[in-house]
Amino acid sequence: MARARFAEILRLLATEEVEFLVVGMTAGILHGAPVTTVDLDVVHRRTPDNVARLLRVLSGHQILTTSLGDRDCLGSIDQGRGYEELVAQTEEMRLAGGLAVRVLGLAALIDAKERSGRPKDLAALPVLRATLEEKSRRPPDRG
Amino acid sequence: MSGPSPAGESRPPEPDVDANGVDRAQIRAMLALTPEERLRHVEEFVEAALEIRELNGTGPIR
């Protein structure tokens, strides 16, 4: 049976010191939105060394495309914004074992989906906005 | 998807649906988890959905 391996893939990328940001609905999930997705979208830093590290992880583990859907490694999102433009709007989240990943902030994710205007992005907005509101009432994540 | 329950609890939280139809109880249940636990919860849900699709001869989700 096919397996969803989002956490495993993030762990591999972090272990290999790939510079990347989690974006899209996986970012929403990490922030606590009760949504689901079959894609793991990341924006990687487009330096030759980093691209080489990314390709090494992807080719070594056959994780670019699976029966679950695509692992989308994006150079940019949201009208051409890349790693350098987005990194200031991310938060660091810890995985088990102390590995850290950078995740697009929930407010920035909402802004990007509003700007996209695509029906699938607009449909996600009520739950993302409600998550942001609920999150603002709580202490920071313990992850 | 149904909201996660903290370990040891058998019943999901009572729904608390707002004016937009969003169940705030599900959000609060997710926020009670660590980020990695949230991801694992979704992985379990996706795997269950995929298993049902495979049992019914349907292809990959796109």
N, CA and C atoms of all chains as a GROMACS GRO file, in nm:
protein
  615
    1MET      N    1   0.084  -0.120   0.000
    1MET     CA    2   0.000   0.000   0.000
    1MET      C    3   0.088   0.125   0.000
    2ALA      N    4   0.046   0.226  -0.071
    2ALA     CA    5   0.118   0.353  -0.072
    2ALA      C    6   0.114   0.416   0.067
    3ARG      N    7   0.220   0.488   0.099
    3ARG     CA    8   0.225   0.552   0.230
    3ARG      C    9   0.243   0.702   0.216
    4ALA      N   10   0.174   0.773   0.303
    4ALA     CA   11   0.196   0.916   0.312
    4ALA      C   12   0.321   0.937   0.397
    5ARG      N   13   0.417   1.012   0.346
    5ARG     CA   14   0.547   1.018   0.414
    5ARG      C   15   0.594   1.161   0.433
    6PHE      N   16   0.502   1.250   0.461
    6PHE     CA   17   0.540   1.391   0.470
    6PHE      C   18   0.649   1.414   0.575
    7ALA      N   19   0.626   1.360   0.695
    7ALA     CA   20   0.723   1.383   0.804
    7ALA      C   21   0.858   1.322   0.769
    8GLU      N   22   0.854   1.204   0.707
    8GLU     CA   23   0.979   1.135   0.671
    8GLU      C   24   1.057   1.217   0.567
    9ILE      N   25   0.986   1.272   0.471
    9ILE     CA   26   1.053   1.350   0.367
    9ILE      C   27   1.112   1.478   0.428
   10LEU      N   28   1.037   1.545   0.512
   10LEU     CA   29   1.089   1.666   0.577
   10LEU      C   30   1.214   1.633   0.658
   11ARG      N   31   1.210   1.519   0.725
   11ARG     CA   32   1.325   1.478   0.805
   11ARG      C   33   1.448   1.453   0.717
   12LEU      N   34   1.426   1.387   0.601
   12LEU     CA   35   1.537   1.362   0.508
   12LEU      C   36   1.596   1.493   0.457
   13LEU      N   37   1.510   1.586   0.419
   13LEU     CA   38   1.559   1.714   0.366
   13LEU      C   39   1.637   1.789   0.474
   14ALA      N   40   1.585   1.788   0.596
   14ALA     CA   41   1.653   1.860   0.704
   14ALA      C   42   1.785   1.793   0.739
   15THR      N   43   1.786   1.661   0.740
   15THR     CA   44   1.909   1.587   0.774
   15THR      C   45   2.019   1.617   0.672
   16GLU      N   46   1.979   1.628   0.545
   16GLU     CA   47   2.078   1.655   0.439
   16GLU      C   48   2.108   1.804   0.425
   17GLU      N   49   2.055   1.884   0.517
   17GLU     CA   50   2.082   2.029   0.522
   17GLU      C   51   2.039   2.102   0.395
   18VAL      N   52   1.930   2.054   0.335
   18VAL     CA   53   1.870   2.126   0.223
   18VAL      C   54   1.802   2.251   0.279
   19GLU      N   55   1.824   2.365   0.216
   19GLU     CA   56   1.756   2.488   0.258
   19GLU      C   57   1.622   2.494   0.185
   20PHE      N   58   1.515   2.484   0.261
   20PHE     CA   59   1.383   2.481   0.200
   20PHE      C   60   1.281   2.537   0.297
   21LEU      N   61   1.166   2.576   0.241
   21LEU     CA   62   1.054   2.627   0.318
   21LEU      C   63   0.932   2.543   0.285
   22VAL      N   64   0.857   2.503   0.385
   22VAL     CA   65   0.732   2.431   0.360
   22VAL      C   66   0.624   2.536   0.332
   23VAL      N   67   0.554   2.518   0.221
   23VAL     CA   68   0.448   2.610   0.182
   23VAL      C   69   0.321   2.528   0.154
   24GLY      N   70   0.217   2.593   0.106
   24GLY     CA   71   0.096   2.521   0.067
   24GLY      C   72   0.021   2.465   0.188
   25MET      N   73  -0.065   2.369   0.161
   25MET     CA   74  -0.152   2.319   0.266
   25MET      C   75  -0.078   2.238   0.372
   26THR      N   76   0.039   2.184   0.338
   26THR     CA   77   0.118   2.118   0.442
   26THR      C   78   0.162   2.219   0.547
   27ALA      N   79   0.191   2.341   0.503
   27ALA     CA   80   0.222   2.447   0.600
   27ALA      C   81   0.100   2.473   0.688
   28GLY      N   82  -0.017   2.477   0.626
   28GLY     CA   83  -0.140   2.497   0.703
   28GLY      C   84  -0.160   2.388   0.806
   29ILE      N   85  -0.133   2.263   0.768
   29ILE     CA   86  -0.147   2.151   0.861
   29ILE      C   87  -0.048   2.165   0.977
   30LEU      N   88   0.076   2.199   0.946
   30LEU     CA   89   0.176   2.215   1.052
   30LEU      C   90   0.136   2.325   1.150
   31HIS      N   91   0.063   2.423   1.100
   31HIS     CA   92   0.014   2.531   1.187
   31HIS      C   93  -0.111   2.490   1.265
   32GLY      N   94  -0.172   2.376   1.231
   32GLY     CA   95  -0.286   2.328   1.307
   32GLY      C   96  -0.419   2.334   1.235
   33ALA      N   97  -0.419   2.368   1.106
   33ALA     CA   98  -0.546   2.369   1.033
   33ALA      C   99  -0.594   2.226   1.010
   34PRO      N  100  -0.720   2.196   1.040
   34PRO     CA  101  -0.772   2.059   1.021
   34PRO      C  102  -0.810   2.035   0.876
   35VAL      N  103  -0.708   2.027   0.790
   35VAL     CA  104  -0.728   2.007   0.646
   35VAL      C  105  -0.642   1.889   0.604
   36THR      N  106  -0.657   1.848   0.480
   36THR     CA  107  -0.573   1.738   0.432
   36THR      C  108  -0.518   1.772   0.294
   37THR      N  109  -0.415   1.702   0.254
   37THR     CA  110  -0.354   1.723   0.123
   37THR      C  111  -0.279   1.597   0.083
   38VAL      N  112  -0.257   1.580  -0.045
   38VAL     CA  113  -0.172   1.469  -0.091
   38VAL      C  114  -0.041   1.522  -0.150
   39ASP      N  115  -0.022   1.652  -0.143
   39ASP     CA  116   0.101   1.713  -0.195
   39ASP      C  117   0.183   1.774  -0.082
   40LEU      N  118   0.312   1.763  -0.095
   40LEU     CA  119   0.403   1.833  -0.005
   40LEU      C  120   0.477   1.936  -0.090
   41ASP      N  121   0.445   2.062  -0.072
   41ASP     CA  122   0.507   2.168  -0.151
   41ASP      C  123   0.617   2.235  -0.071
   42VAL      N  124   0.736   2.242  -0.130
   42VAL     CA  125   0.845   2.314  -0.067
   42VAL      C  126   0.907   2.410  -0.167
   43VAL      N  127   0.953   2.524  -0.117
   43VAL     CA  128   1.031   2.619  -0.196
   43VAL      C  129   1.176   2.604  -0.151
   44HIS      N  130   1.262   2.576  -0.246
   44HIS     CA  131   1.403   2.556  -0.211
   44HIS      C  132   1.485   2.676  -0.252
   45ARG      N  133   1.597   2.693  -0.182
   45ARG     CA  134   1.689   2.800  -0.219
   45ARG      C  135   1.762   2.758  -0.346
   46ARG      N  136   1.768   2.849  -0.443
   46ARG     CA  137   1.818   2.810  -0.575
   46ARG      C  138   1.968   2.835  -0.593
   47THR      N  139   2.047   2.796  -0.498
   47THR     CA  140   2.192   2.801  -0.517
   47THR      C  141   2.237   2.665  -0.569
   48PRO      N  142   2.347   2.663  -0.646
   48PRO     CA  143   2.391   2.534  -0.702
   48PRO      C  144   2.413   2.427  -0.596
   49ASP      N  145   2.475   2.462  -0.484
   49ASP     CA  146   2.501   2.364  -0.378
   49ASP      C  147   2.371   2.309  -0.320
   50ASN      N  148   2.276   2.400  -0.300
   50ASN     CA  149   2.150   2.356  -0.239
   50ASN      C  150   2.068   2.269  -0.335
   51VAL      N  151   2.069   2.309  -0.463
   51VAL     CA  152   1.997   2.228  -0.562
   51VAL      C  153   2.060   2.089  -0.570
   52ALA      N  154   2.192   2.083  -0.560
   52ALA     CA  155   2.260   1.952  -0.564
   52ALA      C  156   2.219   1.867  -0.445
   53ARG      N  157   2.211   1.929  -0.326
   53ARG     CA  158   2.169   1.854  -0.206
   53ARG      C  159   2.025   1.804  -0.222
   54LEU      N  160   1.940   1.892  -0.275
   54LEU     CA  161   1.799   1.856  -0.294
   54LEU      C  162   1.786   1.739  -0.390
   55LEU      N  163   1.858   1.748  -0.502
   55LEU     CA  164   1.849   1.641  -0.602
   55LEU      C  165   1.901   1.509  -0.546
   56ARG      N  166   2.004   1.520  -0.462
   56ARG     CA  167   2.058   1.398  -0.401
   56ARG      C  168   1.952   1.329  -0.315
   57VAL      N  169   1.879   1.407  -0.239
   57VAL     CA  170   1.774   1.349  -0.154
   57VAL      C  171   1.662   1.292  -0.240
   58LEU      N  172   1.620   1.369  -0.340
   58LEU     CA  173   1.507   1.325  -0.422
   58LEU      C  174   1.541   1.200  -0.502
   59SER      N  175   1.660   1.199  -0.561
   59SER     CA  176   1.694   1.084  -0.645
   59SER      C  177   1.724   0.962  -0.559
   60GLY      N  178   1.781   0.984  -0.441
   60GLY     CA  179   1.817   0.871  -0.356
   60GLY      C  180   1.698   0.801  -0.295
   61HIS      N  181   1.589   0.871  -0.285
   61HIS     CA  182   1.475   0.813  -0.214
   61HIS      C  183   1.348   0.802  -0.298
   62GLN      N  184   1.358   0.839  -0.425
   62GLN     CA  185   1.243   0.827  -0.516
   62GLN      C  186   1.118   0.892  -0.456
   63ILE      N  187   1.132   1.015  -0.416
   63ILE     CA  188   1.020   1.079  -0.350
   63ILE      C  189   0.963   1.197  -0.428
   64LEU      N  190   1.012   1.219  -0.551
   64LEU     CA  191   0.957   1.332  -0.625
   64LEU      C  192   0.813   1.306  -0.666
   65THR      N  193   0.787   1.185  -0.712
   65THR     CA  194   0.650   1.148  -0.749
   65THR      C  195   0.621   1.009  -0.696
   66THR      N  196   0.510   0.996  -0.630
   66THR     CA  197   0.466   0.865  -0.581
   66THR      C  198   0.319   0.851  -0.615
   67SER      N  199   0.263   0.739  -0.578
   67SER     CA  200   0.120   0.722  -0.602
   67SER      C  201   0.038   0.818  -0.517
   68LEU      N  202   0.103   0.884  -0.423
   68LEU     CA  203   0.032   0.983  -0.342
   68LEU      C  204   0.015   1.114  -0.415
   69GLY      N  205   0.090   1.135  -0.520
   69GLY     CA  206   0.088   1.264  -0.588
   69GLY      C  207   0.228   1.320  -0.591
   70ASP      N  208   0.240   1.445  -0.630
   70ASP     CA  209   0.372   1.503  -0.649
   70ASP      C  210   0.427   1.562  -0.522
   71ARG      N  211   0.558   1.548  -0.506
   71ARG     CA  212   0.630   1.628  -0.409
   71ARG      C  213   0.677   1.748  -0.489
   72ASP      N  214   0.613   1.859  -0.473
   72ASP     CA  215   0.644   1.973  -0.558
   72ASP      C  216   0.757   2.055  -0.498
   73CYS      N  217   0.868   2.058  -0.569
   73CYS     CA  218   0.980   2.141  -0.528
   73CYS      C  219   0.977   2.265  -0.616
   74LEU      N  220   0.944   2.375  -0.556
   74LEU     CA  221   0.915   2.495  -0.632
   74LEU      C  222   1.029   2.596  -0.617
   75GLY      N  223   1.060   2.663  -0.727
   75GLY     CA  224   1.158   2.771  -0.720
   75GLY      C  225   1.096   2.895  -0.660
   76SER      N  226   0.966   2.912  -0.683
   76SER     CA  227   0.898   3.030  -0.630
   76SER      C  228   0.748   3.002  -0.623
   77ILE      N  229   0.680   3.085  -0.545
   77ILE     CA  230   0.533   3.079  -0.538
   77ILE      C  231   0.483   3.222  -0.539
   78ASP      N  232   0.353   3.237  -0.542
   78ASP     CA  233   0.291   3.365  -0.512
   78ASP      C  234   0.355   3.479  -0.592
   79GLN      N  235   0.334   3.477  -0.721
   79GLN     CA  236   0.383   3.583  -0.810
   79GLN      C  237   0.535   3.597  -0.808
   80GLY      N  238   0.600   3.480  -0.808
   80GLY     CA  239   0.745   3.480  -0.827
   80GLY      C  240   0.828   3.501  -0.703
   81ARG      N  241   0.771   3.487  -0.585
   81ARG     CA  242   0.852   3.504  -0.464
   81ARG      C  243   0.926   3.375  -0.433
   82GLY      N  244   1.056   3.385  -0.420
   82GLY     CA  245   1.140   3.268  -0.395
   82GLY      C  246   1.183   3.260  -0.250
   83TYR      N  247   1.279   3.171  -0.226
   83TYR     CA  248   1.326   3.144  -0.088
   83TYR      C  249   1.367   3.273  -0.017
   84GLU      N  250   1.448   3.353  -0.083
   84GLU     CA  251   1.500   3.473  -0.017
   84GLU      C  252   1.388   3.571   0.019
   85GLU      N  253   1.287   3.580  -0.066
   85GLU     CA  254   1.177   3.673  -0.040
   85GLU      C  255   1.083   3.620   0.069
   86LEU      N  256   1.074   3.489   0.080
   86LEU     CA  257   0.976   3.428   0.171
   86LEU      C  258   1.030   3.399   0.311
   87VAL      N  259   1.160   3.380   0.322
   87VAL     CA  260   1.216   3.326   0.446
   87VAL      C  261   1.184   3.415   0.567
   88ALA      N  262   1.172   3.544   0.546
   88ALA     CA  263   1.141   3.634   0.659
   88ALA      C  264   0.998   3.613   0.710
   89GLN      N  265   0.917   3.548   0.630
   89GLN     CA  266   0.777   3.526   0.670
   89GLN      C  267   0.754   3.382   0.717
   90THR      N  268   0.862   3.315   0.756
   90THR     CA  269   0.849   3.175   0.799
   90THR      C  270   0.872   3.163   0.949
   91GLU      N  271   0.834   3.048   1.001
   91GLU     CA  272   0.859   3.014   1.141
   91GLU      C  273   0.936   2.884   1.143
   92GLU      N  274   1.023   2.871   1.242
   92GLU     CA  275   1.095   2.744   1.258
   92GLU      C  276   1.011   2.650   1.343
   93MET      N  277   0.993   2.528   1.296
   93MET     CA  278   0.922   2.426   1.374
   93MET      C  279   1.013   2.307   1.393
   94ARG      N  280   1.007   2.250   1.512
   94ARG     CA  281   1.092   2.136   1.547
   94ARG      C  282   1.021   2.004   1.519
   95LEU      N  283   1.092   1.912   1.459
   95LEU     CA  284   1.043   1.775   1.445
   95LEU      C  285   1.104   1.692   1.557
   96ALA      N  286   1.050   1.572   1.574
   96ALA     CA  287   1.107   1.482   1.675
   96ALA      C  288   1.255   1.461   1.645
   97GLY      N  289   1.336   1.457   1.747
   97GLY     CA  290   1.479   1.440   1.727
   97GLY      C  291   1.554   1.570   1.717
   98GLY      N  292   1.481   1.680   1.726
   98GLY     CA  293   1.545   1.811   1.729
   98GLY      C  294   1.568   1.875   1.593
   99LEU      N  295   1.533   1.804   1.485
   99LEU     CA  296   1.549   1.864   1.352
   99LEU      C  297   1.450   1.979   1.335
  100ALA      N  298   1.493   2.083   1.267
  100ALA     CA  299   1.407   2.200   1.249
  100ALA      C  300   1.374   2.219   1.101
  101VAL      N  301   1.252   2.262   1.075
  101VAL     CA  302   1.213   2.298   0.938
  101VAL      C  303   1.152   2.438   0.942
  102ARG      N  304   1.167   2.509   0.833
  102ARG     CA  305   1.108   2.643   0.825
  102ARG      C  306   0.976   2.632   0.748
  103VAL      N  307   0.872   2.692   0.803
  103VAL     CA  308   0.736   2.678   0.751
  103VAL      C  309   0.680   2.817   0.727
  104LEU      N  310   0.620   2.837   0.610
  104LEU     CA  311   0.560   2.967   0.581
  104LEU      C  312   0.458   3.001   0.690
  105GLY      N  313   0.464   3.123   0.741
  105GLY     CA  314   0.374   3.165   0.847
  105GLY      C  315   0.229   3.157   0.802
  106LEU      N  316   0.142   3.136   0.898
  106LEU     CA  317   0.001   3.117   0.864
  106LEU      C  318  -0.059   3.243   0.801
  107ALA      N  319  -0.026   3.359   0.853
  107ALA     CA  320  -0.078   3.484   0.795
  107ALA      C  321  -0.027   3.500   0.652
  108ALA      N  322   0.099   3.466   0.628
  108ALA     CA  323   0.156   3.478   0.493
  108ALA      C  324   0.091   3.376   0.399
  109LEU      N  325   0.062   3.257   0.450
  109LEU     CA  326  -0.006   3.155   0.368
  109LEU      C  327  -0.145   3.205   0.327
  110ILE      N  328  -0.215   3.265   0.422
  110ILE     CA  329  -0.348   3.319   0.392
  110ILE      C  330  -0.338   3.429   0.287
  111ASP      N  331  -0.241   3.518   0.303
  111ASP     CA  332  -0.222   3.627   0.205
  111ASP      C  333  -0.197   3.569   0.065
  112ALA      N  334  -0.112   3.468   0.059
  112ALA     CA  335  -0.077   3.408  -0.072
  112ALA      C  336  -0.200   3.346  -0.136
  113LYS      N  337  -0.282   3.280  -0.057
  113LYS     CA  338  -0.401   3.216  -0.112
  113LYS      C  339  -0.504   3.319  -0.154
  114GLU      N  340  -0.512   3.429  -0.081
  114GLU     CA  341  -0.603   3.537  -0.122
  114GLU      C  342  -0.558   3.596  -0.256
  115ARG      N  343  -0.427   3.618  -0.270
  115ARG     CA  344  -0.375   3.677  -0.394
  115ARG      C  345  -0.392   3.582  -0.512
  116SER      N  346  -0.379   3.452  -0.487
  116SER     CA  347  -0.388   3.356  -0.597
  116SER      C  348  -0.526   3.362  -0.663
  117GLY      N  349  -0.628   3.374  -0.580
  117GLY     CA  350  -0.764   3.386  -0.635
  117GLY      C  351  -0.820   3.259  -0.694
  118ARG      N  352  -0.745   3.151  -0.690
  118ARG     CA  353  -0.796   3.026  -0.748
  118ARG      C  354  -0.905   2.971  -0.657
  119PRO      N  355  -1.009   2.912  -0.717
  119PRO     CA  356  -1.118   2.859  -0.634
  119PRO      C  357  -1.071   2.765  -0.524
  120LYS      N  358  -0.975   2.677  -0.552
  120LYS     CA  359  -0.932   2.582  -0.450
  120LYS      C  360  -0.862   2.654  -0.335
  121ASP      N  361  -0.793   2.763  -0.365
  121ASP     CA  362  -0.727   2.840  -0.259
  121ASP      C  363  -0.828   2.921  -0.179
  122LEU      N  364  -0.924   2.980  -0.250
  122LEU     CA  365  -1.026   3.059  -0.180
  122LEU      C  366  -1.110   2.970  -0.089
  123ALA      N  367  -1.134   2.846  -0.132
  123ALA     CA  368  -1.215   2.754  -0.052
  123ALA      C  369  -1.149   2.720   0.081
  124ALA      N  370  -1.016   2.727   0.083
  124ALA     CA  371  -0.943   2.691   0.206
  124ALA      C  372  -0.939   2.807   0.305
  125LEU      N  373  -0.974   2.926   0.262
  125LEU     CA  374  -0.952   3.044   0.346
  125LEU      C  375  -1.030   3.043   0.478
  126PRO      N  376  -1.159   3.006   0.480
  126PRO     CA  377  -1.229   3.011   0.609
  126PRO      C  378  -1.163   2.929   0.718
  127VAL      N  379  -1.118   2.809   0.685
  127VAL     CA  380  -1.056   2.725   0.789
  127VAL      C  381  -0.919   2.778   0.827
  128LEU      N  382  -0.845   2.833   0.730
  128LEU     CA  383  -0.713   2.889   0.762
  128LEU      C  384  -0.727   3.014   0.849
  129ARG      N  385  -0.824   3.099   0.816
  129ARG     CA  386  -0.845   3.221   0.897
  129ARG      C  387  -0.891   3.185   1.038
  130ALA      N  388  -0.978   3.086   1.048
  130ALA     CA  389  -1.025   3.045   1.181
  130ALA      C  390  -0.910   2.985   1.262
  131THR      N  391  -0.820   2.913   1.194
  131THR     CA  392  -0.704   2.856   1.264
  131THR      C  393  -0.613   2.966   1.316
  132LEU      N  394  -0.592   3.068   1.233
  132LEU     CA  395  -0.509   3.182   1.276
  132LEU      C  396  -0.570   3.249   1.399
  133GLU      N  397  -0.701   3.264   1.397
  133GLU     CA  398  -0.771   3.328   1.509
  133GLU      C  399  -0.758   3.244   1.636
  134GLU      N  400  -0.781   3.112   1.623
  134GLU     CA  401  -0.770   3.024   1.740
  134GLU      C  402  -0.626   3.021   1.791
  135LYS      N  403  -0.532   3.020   1.698
  135LYS     CA  404  -0.391   3.012   1.736
  135LYS      C  405  -0.346   3.136   1.812
  136SER      N  406  -0.403   3.250   1.775
  136SER     CA  407  -0.362   3.375   1.839
  136SER      C  408  -0.404   3.378   1.987
  137ARG      N  409  -0.495   3.290   2.025
  137ARG     CA  410  -0.541   3.286   2.165
  137ARG      C  411  -0.461   3.190   2.250
  138ARG      N  412  -0.366   3.122   2.188
  138ARG     CA  413  -0.295   3.015   2.259
  138ARG      C  414  -0.147   3.049   2.273
  139PRO      N  415  -0.078   2.979   2.364
  139PRO     CA  416   0.067   2.996   2.372
  139PRO      C  417   0.132   2.937   2.248
  140PRO      N  418   0.258   2.971   2.219
  140PRO     CA  419   0.325   2.917   2.101
  140PRO      C  420   0.330   2.766   2.104
  141ASP      N  421   0.345   2.707   1.983
  141ASP     CA  422   0.351   2.561   1.970
  141ASP      C  423   0.461   2.503   2.058
  142ARG      N  424   0.429   2.381   2.112
  142ARG     CA  425   0.530   2.314   2.195
  142ARG      C  426   0.621   2.225   2.110
  143GLY      N  427   0.590   2.217   1.976
  143GLY     CA  428   0.670   2.128   1.890
  143GLY      C  429   0.813   2.169   1.888
  144MET      N  430  -1.224   1.598   0.760
  144MET     CA  431  -1.175   1.485   0.835
  144MET      C  432  -1.212   1.502   0.981
  145SER      N  433  -1.219   1.393   1.054
  145SER     CA  434  -1.256   1.404   1.193
  145SER      C  435  -1.136   1.455   1.272
  146GLY      N  436  -1.164   1.523   1.381
  146GLY     CA  437  -1.056   1.583   1.458
  146GLY      C  438  -0.981   1.479   1.538
  147PRO      N  439  -0.855   1.507   1.568
  147PRO     CA  440  -0.777   1.414   1.648
  147PRO      C  441  -0.821   1.418   1.792
  148SER      N  442  -0.804   1.305   1.861
  148SER     CA  443  -0.834   1.301   2.003
  148SER      C  444  -0.705   1.279   2.080
  149PRO      N  445  -0.687   1.351   2.189
  149PRO     CA  446  -0.569   1.324   2.270
  149PRO      C  447  -0.569   1.179   2.315
  150ALA      N  448  -0.450   1.123   2.334
  150ALA     CA  449  -0.437   0.982   2.374
  150ALA      C  450  -0.523   0.954   2.497
  151GLY      N  451  -0.592   0.842   2.494
  151GLY     CA  452  -0.672   0.803   2.609
  151GLY      C  453  -0.817   0.849   2.599
  152GLU      N  454  -0.845   0.941   2.508
  152GLU     CA  455  -0.984   0.986   2.491
  152GLU      C  456  -1.047   0.909   2.378
  153SER      N  457  -1.164   0.854   2.400
  153SER     CA  458  -1.226   0.772   2.297
  153SER      C  459  -1.320   0.854   2.209
  154ARG      N  460  -1.369   0.965   2.260
  154ARG     CA  461  -1.467   1.041   2.184
  154ARG      C  462  -1.406   1.169   2.127
  155PRO      N  463  -1.440   1.202   2.003
  155PRO     CA  464  -1.392   1.329   1.949
  155PRO      C  465  -1.461   1.445   2.020
  156PRO      N  466  -1.400   1.565   2.010
  156PRO     CA  467  -1.463   1.679   2.078
  156PRO      C  468  -1.598   1.712   2.018
  157GLU      N  469  -1.685   1.769   2.099
  157GLU     CA  470  -1.817   1.813   2.049
  157GLU      C  471  -1.796   1.921   1.943
  158PRO      N  472  -1.870   1.916   1.831
  158PRO     CA  473  -1.853   2.019   1.728
  158PRO      C  474  -1.885   2.159   1.782
  159ASP      N  475  -1.813   2.256   1.732
  159ASP     CA  476  -1.834   2.396   1.768
  159ASP      C  477  -1.822   2.474   1.637
  160VAL      N  478  -1.930   2.471   1.559
  160VAL     CA  479  -1.924   2.523   1.422
  160VAL      C  480  -1.954   2.673   1.420
  161ASP      N  481  -1.866   2.748   1.353
  161ASP     CA  482  -1.884   2.894   1.347
  161ASP      C  483  -1.973   2.934   1.229
  162ALA      N  484  -1.990   3.064   1.209
  162ALA     CA  485  -2.082   3.113   1.107
  162ALA      C  486  -2.039   3.076   0.965
  163ASN      N  487  -1.909   3.045   0.947
  163ASN     CA  488  -1.859   3.005   0.814
  163ASN      C  489  -1.863   2.854   0.793
  164GLY      N  490  -1.914   2.782   0.892
  164GLY     CA  491  -1.920   2.636   0.879
  164GLY      C  492  -1.792   2.567   0.923
  165VAL      N  493  -1.701   2.640   0.984
  165VAL     CA  494  -1.574   2.582   1.029
  165VAL      C  495  -1.591   2.530   1.171
  166ASP      N  496  -1.551   2.404   1.193
  166ASP     CA  497  -1.561   2.344   1.325
  166ASP      C  498  -1.440   2.386   1.408
  167ARG      N  499  -1.464   2.479   1.500
  167ARG     CA  500  -1.354   2.531   1.582
  167ARG      C  501  -1.299   2.424   1.675
  168ALA      N  502  -1.383   2.327   1.713
  168ALA     CA  503  -1.336   2.220   1.802
  168ALA      C  504  -1.227   2.136   1.734
  169GLN      N  505  -1.242   2.113   1.602
  169GLN     CA  506  -1.139   2.040   1.529
  169GLN      C  507  -1.008   2.118   1.529
  170ILE      N  508  -1.018   2.248   1.512
  170ILE     CA  509  -0.898   2.332   1.511
  170ILE      C  510  -0.830   2.325   1.648
  171ARG      N  511  -0.908   2.338   1.753
  171ARG     CA  512  -0.849   2.336   1.887
  171ARG      C  513  -0.785   2.200   1.916
  172ALA      N  514  -0.847   2.093   1.866
  172ALA     CA  515  -0.788   1.960   1.884
  172ALA      C  516  -0.655   1.949   1.811
  173MET      N  517  -0.648   2.005   1.691
  173MET     CA  518  -0.521   2.003   1.616
  173MET      C  519  -0.416   2.089   1.685
  174LEU      N  520  -0.458   2.204   1.739
  174LEU     CA  521  -0.363   2.292   1.803
  174LEU      C  522  -0.307   2.233   1.932
  175ALA      N  523  -0.378   2.136   1.989
  175ALA     CA  524  -0.329   2.071   2.110
  175ALA      C  525  -0.214   1.974   2.081
  176LEU      N  526  -0.191   1.944   1.952
  176LEU     CA  527  -0.085   1.852   1.911
  176LEU      C  528   0.042   1.931   1.878
  177THR      N  529   0.155   1.861   1.871
  177THR     CA  530   0.276   1.924   1.820
  177THR      C  531   0.266   1.929   1.667
  178PRO      N  532   0.346   2.013   1.599
  178PRO     CA  533   0.342   2.015   1.452
  178PRO      C  534   0.363   1.876   1.390
  179GLU      N  535   0.456   1.799   1.443
  179GLU     CA  536   0.480   1.666   1.384
  179GLU      C  537   0.360   1.574   1.409
  180GLU      N  538   0.298   1.583   1.524
  180GLU     CA  539   0.179   1.502   1.550
  180GLU      C  540   0.066   1.540   1.453
  181ARG      N  541   0.056   1.668   1.419
  181ARG     CA  542  -0.046   1.711   1.323
  181ARG      C  543  -0.022   1.645   1.186
  182LEU      N  544   0.105   1.643   1.148
  182LEU     CA  545   0.140   1.582   1.020
  182LEU      C  546   0.110   1.432   1.021
  183ARG      N  547   0.144   1.366   1.130
  183ARG     CA  548   0.117   1.222   1.141
  183ARG      C  549  -0.033   1.193   1.134
  184HIS      N  550  -0.110   1.280   1.195
  184HIS     CA  551  -0.256   1.263   1.193
  184HIS      C  552  -0.308   1.267   1.049
  185VAL      N  553  -0.258   1.362   0.970
  185VAL     CA  554  -0.301   1.372   0.830
  185VAL      C  555  -0.250   1.253   0.751
  186GLU      N  556  -0.127   1.209   0.780
  186GLU     CA  557  -0.073   1.092   0.710
  186GLU      C  558  -0.163   0.970   0.732
  187GLU      N  559  -0.207   0.951   0.853
  187GLU     CA  560  -0.296   0.837   0.882
  187GLU      C  561  -0.427   0.848   0.805
  188PHE      N  562  -0.479   0.970   0.799
  188PHE     CA  563  -0.604   0.992   0.726
  188PHE      C  564  -0.586   0.963   0.577
  189VAL      N  565  -0.477   1.014   0.519
  189VAL     CA  566  -0.451   0.994   0.375
  189VAL      C  567  -0.430   0.845   0.346
  190GLU      N  568  -0.356   0.778   0.434
  190GLU     CA  569  -0.332   0.635   0.413
  190GLU      C  570  -0.463   0.556   0.416
  191ALA      N  571  -0.552   0.591   0.507
  191ALA     CA  572  -0.681   0.523   0.513
  191ALA      C  573  -0.761   0.546   0.385
  192ALA      N  574  -0.758   0.670   0.336
  192ALA     CA  575  -0.830   0.702   0.212
  192ALA      C  576  -0.771   0.626   0.094
  193LEU      N  577  -0.636   0.619   0.090
  193LEU     CA  578  -0.570   0.547  -0.020
  193LEU      C  579  -0.601   0.398  -0.016
  194GLU      N  580  -0.606   0.344   0.104
  194GLU     CA  581  -0.637   0.201   0.117
  194GLU      C  582  -0.776   0.172   0.062
  195ILE      N  583  -0.870   0.258   0.092
  195ILE     CA  584  -1.007   0.239   0.041
  195ILE      C  585  -1.007   0.250  -0.111
  196ARG      N  586  -0.931   0.347  -0.165
  196ARG     CA  587  -0.925   0.362  -0.310
  196ARG      C  588  -0.864   0.238  -0.376
  197GLU      N  589  -0.757   0.187  -0.315
  197GLU     CA  590  -0.692   0.068  -0.372
  197GLU      C  591  -0.785  -0.053  -0.367
  198LEU      N  592  -0.858  -0.066  -0.258
  198LEU     CA  593  -0.952  -0.179  -0.244
  198LEU      C  594  -1.063  -0.172  -0.348
  199ASN      N  595  -1.088  -0.051  -0.396
  199ASN     CA  596  -1.195  -0.032  -0.495
  199ASN      C  597  -1.142  -0.014  -0.636
  200GLY      N  598  -1.012  -0.042  -0.653
  200GLY     CA  599  -0.955  -0.039  -0.787
  200GLY      C  600  -0.940   0.098  -0.848
  201THR      N  601  -0.933   0.200  -0.764
  201THR     CA  602  -0.915   0.335  -0.817
  201THR      C  603  -0.768   0.373  -0.812
  202GLY      N  604  -0.731   0.465  -0.896
  202GLY     CA  605  -0.590   0.502  -0.912
  202GLY      C  606  -0.544   0.605  -0.812
  203PRO      N  607  -0.423   0.658  -0.839
  203PRO     CA  608  -0.366   0.756  -0.750
  203PRO      C  609  -0.451   0.883  -0.742
  204ILE      N  610  -0.439   0.951  -0.630
  204ILE     CA  611  -0.508   1.079  -0.615
  204ILE      C  612  -0.425   1.185  -0.684
  205ARG      N  613  -0.490   1.266  -0.765
  205ARG     CA  614  -0.421   1.376  -0.832
  205ARG      C  615  -0.484   1.508  -0.795
   0.00000   0.00000   0.00000
